[in-house]
Amino acid sequence: MQSLRWAVADGATLTRRALAHWARRPGEVALALLFPVMVVLMMGYLFGGQMDVPGGGSYREFIVPGMFALTMAFGVETTFAAVAGDAARGVTDRFRAMPMAPSAVVVGRAAADMLHSVAALAVMAACGVLIGWRVHGTAAGALAGFGLLLLLRFSLVWTGIYLGLTAKGPESVAAVQILVWPIGFLSSALIAPSTMPGWLGAIAEWNPMSATVTACRELFGDPGHAGTSWAAQHSVLMAVVWPLVIAAVFIPLSVRRYRAMGE
């Protein structure tokens, strides 16, 4: 019990450290929060008139849940850059030499990034309301939808931590973008898989991103959540299973990699 309290206290200290860094660099935080807003405005107003939503409905309401999920995915780059930067500057090695719980560094980073994700979702939701997005389902369904988005982000936080611990430096973020952006856009976030070539649409519907996006559209009562594949018909289940699988893979890998650093 004493070791658990020690780990929690050390993790909270490093969470506050990350938040303090953001407080000293508000411009970077603001840009990170505003980028998905610009994408929503661009897609909704510039291209929205040319987009058809399966089953009818507003394209703006269609893309907002997709941008929620993409915002969670793009957060991998923030996690990666922070972890890789600390490792390259020797900060991680200094933490390892200090009398602190071994889990505090990675847990503190994960907690800070989850707080950042809550703020990003709040900004995106406000933007969505301004352009006409509404929750047409129940309050419980809306809360479940946001919960699934944060579950996706939680799993991707650990993916970013692992990649950051294995990278040679924060400049490797370009490699993460090459990984994240195709996965993010090869999904149902911005267009319906039914409009893609058959084989590509099948890949998109089984994309973990699509599971969360489709589930959120269903829970929010937004247009475009219907699909013919098994994954689309069971999107809420898959939106839980996929992040749990990703977390089950990358949490142990992150802990093992952190313990192996310096050996």
Salt bridges, closest charged atoms under 4 A:
GLU28 OE1 - ARG25 NH1 3.88
GLU61 OE2 - HIS136 NE2 2.81
ASP86 OD1 - ARG17 NH2 3.19
ASP86 OD1 - ARG89 NH2 2.84
ASP113 OD1 - ARG109 NH1 3.00
